[in-house]
């Protein structure tokens, strides 16, 4: 493959794009692990996600605070 006189620039661009994509992938994996650990820590304290409640209401049986039909 002959890239002509600009081969160095082309390869440098490919390398920089690969480095940025690799960095994004590493960051996303690390952030996902951090958030999973945070969720486990909160659930260990007894804090549950609303999506885990099948009725859709808050754990106390009340509607979600801050939301009303008039807002």
N, C-alpha and C positions, 0 to 999 in steps of 0.2 A: 504494500500500500504506500503510494507516494503522496505525501501531504504537502509537498512543495516547500517553499522557503519559510512558511509559517508553521512548520511542524512543531517547533518548540512551544509556540503560543497555544496551539491546538491541544497538545498533550498537557500543558499546564492548566488549561481550562477544564479538561476532563478530570484531571487529578483534583482540582479544587472542588468541582461539583461532587466527585466521589467522597471527598473528605467532609463536605457539608452534609451530604445525605447520611454518611456513616455517623456523624455527630448527632444528627437528628434522631436516628434510630436508637443510638445509645441513650440519649436523653429521654426518649419516650419510654424505653424499657425501664430505666432507672426511676422515672417519675411514676410509672404504673406500679412498680414494686413499693415505692414509698407510700403511695395512696392506699394500696392494699394493706400495708402495715398499719396505716392510720385508721382505716376502717376496722381492722381487727382490734386495735387498741380501744377504739370508741365502743365497739360491741362488748369488749371485756368489761368496760365500765357500766354496761347496761344501757347504753344509748343505741337505739335501733333505728334503722332506716324506715322512712314512711312507706317505701315500696314493699317492704317485708310485711306490712299490715294489710291483710286481704280486704278489709272493709273500706279502705281508703281514708278513714278518719284517723285523727291523732290518737295516740295510745290511751289517752284519758277518756276517749269516747266523744270528745268534742270535735267540732269542725276545726280545720286548720286556722290558727289565730292570724289576724291581719287580713283575712279575705272575707269580704261580705258581698252580698248581691248588689248593693248600691255603689260599690267602688268601680 
